[in-house]
Amino acid sequence: MSTAEAPATAEPQGPGGRGKSSSPRRIPVVGLVTEDEDAQGALKPTDLSHVTKLLEETDKDDLEEKQLKFVKKLVQYYQNGFPLRDLAQIFKILNLCAGKIENQPCFIEPACDIIKLCGLPFLKKKVSDETTYAEDTANSIALLGDLMKVPSSELRIQICKCIVDFYHAEPPKKHITGYQQASSTYKIQMAEVGGLAKMMVQSLALLENQLVEKLWVLKVLQHLSTSEVNCTLMMKAQAASGICIHLNDPDPSGQLLFRSSEILWNLLEKSPKEEIIQQLSNLECLLTLKEVFKHLFMRGFSHYDRQLRNDVLVITTIIAQNPEAPMIECGFTKDLILFATFNEVKSQNPLVKGLKLSNSYEDFELKKLLFNIIVILSKDLPTLQLLIDGKVVLALFSYVKKPEKHKISEWSAAQYEELQLHAIATLSSVAPLLIEEYMSCQGNAQILAFLEWCESEDSFFSHGNSFHGTGGRGNKFAHMRYTLRLLRAMVYLEDETVNKDLCEKGTIQQLIGIFKNTISKLNDKEEAIILEIQSDILLTLSGLCENNILRKEIFGTEGVDIILHVMKTDPKKFQSGLGYNVLLFSTLDSIWCCVLACYASEDYFLEKEGIFLLLDLLALNQKKFCNLILGIMVEFCDNPKTVAHVNAWRGKKDQTAASLLIKLWRKEEKELGVKRDKHGMIIDTKRPLFTSFQEEQKIMPLPANCPTIAVMDIAENIRAKIYAVLGKLDFENLPGLSTEDFVTLCIIHRYLDFKIGEIWNEICEEIKLEMLIPVTTDKEVLEAITTASENIGKMVASLQSEMIESQARQDVQNEQKAYAKIQATHKQRELANKSWENFLARTSNAKTLKKAKRLQEKAIKSSRYSEQPPNAIVHQTDIKGLNTTVPSGGVVAVESTPVRLVGGPLADTDIAVKKLPIQGGALQRVKVKIVDEPKKSVPT
């Protein structure tokens, strides 16, 4: 039978009442399908509106059979998938079928068939269909969750299978002409938009005693929970607590626990973690988790059970981070402590009787997880008594000993090493809370003995596989690092019993020796871990020696030497990121705690040029170090020998210590936003030290025991320390200062006066804000103090002006001198040029030479006495016959050209006839007569 089509002017509208297209389209009517058409796989026409109206009718006798017939034809028609444009009406038909199931069970099958087709990819004619029909699609998929309320097991299971198919969609067997598949993630996205996850969580409440349906719903939620959007929707539906409560429900298949734990994992990872923890932090959930964990711990032997047990423990660990979780009240904490220590401390508790862990990977992970949860549980103070009762410290100390070669252990060497490091790290958190148990276990002695083994050359190959073993492969550095952390944690408790016991056991000398040994082992490969070890050693020594002169004396010169070694580090390494910055901080702290106040150590530090090294570090101008270094300088300046060292120091470009300190002051004031002019002079004489932060903060009345902003400013920047150091240098005769430095020095000199004035100004402002009226005397005193403070500011500003003016005058004078020097240089060059020109004229022109000779002789003659004294012997000083106009000097004969050829140096002068007593002297003149040769006759 052929098909017929009826024209329509409009499409069916979706649930939102929004039309899908303004253009008319042909609505298909119901018809039979021929074998040829079926073979082509094309969509056949059907009238969805007609089917909908038919399902809504209720007053005909044979209506049910007719309705079923048309619905089955509909299923047959859309056997290759639903087009997005028809989806709204198809789900309306599905909803009508589902509504009839309770009274007409025969509609279960067609409803399930329609839902089954929803598992196939949706079809689109245009690329824009996914966007155009997005709202209808989201509402339709959300309807699947709503249909879970229908009391039909078959329907519910089919809905769950359909949703699971969203994530494992198979392509249709036949290609549909004119249609394309929607994208593979389109349904998943629409499920998020429609809020399907929330409805599926709510459906769990309907399935309390229906295990099969519940498992299918959990499978759906397991898939849905892979999305952050769905996890957020599930969180709002209280999914975490609802699922956790039923973890221990009977389930022979074991799927319930597996799928539930997987969903909880996803919720913790992909939704707000704090909210999920809050949902799980109730007594009912924790009791369920406790029973599940105990069952798996004692009776779980398969690989699957052990993995599931560890997953439950991780979830419990995350919940335990919430201090409000009733871990103690439900008894879970006590059981966890028992499970963590039963291997090391023998227990008669029936829970662990005959129980033993294997060296399997799951049991190994379990042991580490138990160590980890002990650290978290110890943060809750009521847990401490349970830790004492469970002998946790004793159990952990069983790992703080060198490995015994021939001892049989349930763990492999690599596993034992990792557990050993983890146990020591756990002790660092637990032992400081349980000092009595620590001391009863001889903790100090065990730590020092273990450190001695770490330092020894005993043959030991560390695997370094774990997080805690980083940097320790093939050596004992990882063991040393965590042991020193434990020691540092105990020392910083400042418990005198612990520290005294450590010092009596020679800890200070041992730590100094370890530090010296690590210096020789420093290399690029283990550089980071060695620097961390050195930092911990110095911090531990600081904690031991602080406020104790006898221990500082034990620290002595050997300790000062290791401090000086660190201070000589190349400054470029402080930017390497390997830990040199931390090491330097530890070194400065050790100077403060181990050297200062011990005169012998101070003198040795000065003798080894320690102050020079401190100033070198200060000159690096790194703000993070400046405050601490300046504090040390203030304390060191109490030693009378220090001032000479400070004044003798010279930095780059011959910079002095005073100049460096003043430069740091100017930089600090610039960062604080203090108002200064271009010369560094005071602008506001009433508030010369005011920072930009102080200006932003409004003065408000405070109790007497609360520091004001002006007082807090002293501790929050380095100006007070610079003032203190320069004050120790007496502010007088400071070398190497420029005028700019002296201008700044005027402010530094009056820092204390200015700060006192600030505080009095705050007092006056607070009195005004509190609307108090001081008595006349107090008012006069306040005004006098305020005026005096302002006068000091004006006086300093005036002194600064004089300095700047004086410098300006000096600059002008220096400029004039420079110009005079330049002029003299130019004049000298002109004279030299003129002299050279005269010389050239004399040598190139005979007349000029003769004239110059006459002038020279005249000048010589005029310079002599005109009248000679009687009986005076006059010696002739002129050499006759010289053809030069320059003064004659000593006569030197140089044997270059043979004398016989030139006749000697004076052969052409009037004294050539005289014999000089030197080799190569002048020869006598010889008259040579030249005879003319006879003329030759020329033949005619």
Secondary structure as GFF3:
##gff-version 3
##sequence-region A 1 940
A	DSSP	beta_strand	5	7	.	.	.	ID=ss1
A	DSSP	beta_strand	26	28	.	.	.	ID=ss2
A	DSSP	alpha_helix	35	40	.	.	.	ID=ss3
A	DSSP	alpha_helix	48	56	.	.	.	ID=ss4
A	DSSP	alpha_helix	63	77	.	.	.	ID=ss5
A	DSSP	three_ten_helix	84	86	.	.	.	ID=ss6
A	DSSP	alpha_helix	87	100	.	.	.	ID=ss7
A	DSSP	three_ten_helix	105	107	.	.	.	ID=ss8
A	DSSP	alpha_helix	108	118	.	.	.	ID=ss9
A	DSSP	beta_strand	123	124	.	.	.	ID=ss10
A	DSSP	alpha_helix	129	132	.	.	.	ID=ss11
A	DSSP	alpha_helix	134	146	.	.	.	ID=ss12
A	DSSP	three_ten_helix	147	149	.	.	.	ID=ss13
A	DSSP	alpha_helix	153	167	.	.	.	ID=ss14
A	DSSP	beta_strand	180	181	.	.	.	ID=ss15
A	DSSP	alpha_helix	186	194	.	.	.	ID=ss16
A	DSSP	alpha_helix	196	203	.	.	.	ID=ss17
A	DSSP	three_ten_helix	204	207	.	.	.	ID=ss18
A	DSSP	alpha_helix	211	224	.	.	.	ID=ss19
A	DSSP	alpha_helix	228	236	.	.	.	ID=ss20
A	DSSP	alpha_helix	239	245	.	.	.	ID=ss21
A	DSSP	alpha_helix	255	270	.	.	.	ID=ss22
A	DSSP	alpha_helix	273	280	.	.	.	ID=ss23
A	DSSP	alpha_helix	283	299	.	.	.	ID=ss24
A	DSSP	alpha_helix	303	320	.	.	.	ID=ss25
A	DSSP	alpha_helix	332	341	.	.	.	ID=ss26
A	DSSP	alpha_helix	361	377	.	.	.	ID=ss27
A	DSSP	three_ten_helix	381	383	.	.	.	ID=ss28
A	DSSP	alpha_helix	384	389	.	.	.	ID=ss29
A	DSSP	alpha_helix	392	397	.	.	.	ID=ss30
A	DSSP	alpha_helix	413	430	.	.	.	ID=ss31
A	DSSP	three_ten_helix	431	433	.	.	.	ID=ss32
A	DSSP	alpha_helix	435	440	.	.	.	ID=ss33
A	DSSP	alpha_helix	443	455	.	.	.	ID=ss34
A	DSSP	alpha_helix	477	491	.	.	.	ID=ss35
A	DSSP	alpha_helix	496	504	.	.	.	ID=ss36
A	DSSP	alpha_helix	507	521	.	.	.	ID=ss37
A	DSSP	alpha_helix	527	545	.	.	.	ID=ss38
A	DSSP	alpha_helix	549	567	.	.	.	ID=ss39
A	DSSP	three_ten_helix	571	575	.	.	.	ID=ss40
A	DSSP	alpha_helix	580	590	.	.	.	ID=ss41
A	DSSP	pi_helix	591	595	.	.	.	ID=ss42
A	DSSP	alpha_helix	599	607	.	.	.	ID=ss43
A	DSSP	alpha_helix	610	619	.	.	.	ID=ss44
A	DSSP	alpha_helix	623	636	.	.	.	ID=ss45
A	DSSP	alpha_helix	642	648	.	.	.	ID=ss46
A	DSSP	three_ten_helix	652	654	.	.	.	ID=ss47
A	DSSP	alpha_helix	657	672	.	.	.	ID=ss48
A	DSSP	alpha_helix	692	696	.	.	.	ID=ss49
A	DSSP	alpha_helix	709	716	.	.	.	ID=ss50
A	DSSP	alpha_helix	719	728	.	.	.	ID=ss51
A	DSSP	alpha_helix	739	749	.	.	.	ID=ss52
A	DSSP	alpha_helix	751	769	.	.	.	ID=ss53
A	DSSP	alpha_helix	776	844	.	.	.	ID=ss54
A	DSSP	alpha_helix	846	862	.	.	.	ID=ss55
A	DSSP	alpha_helix	899	902	.	.	.	ID=ss56
###
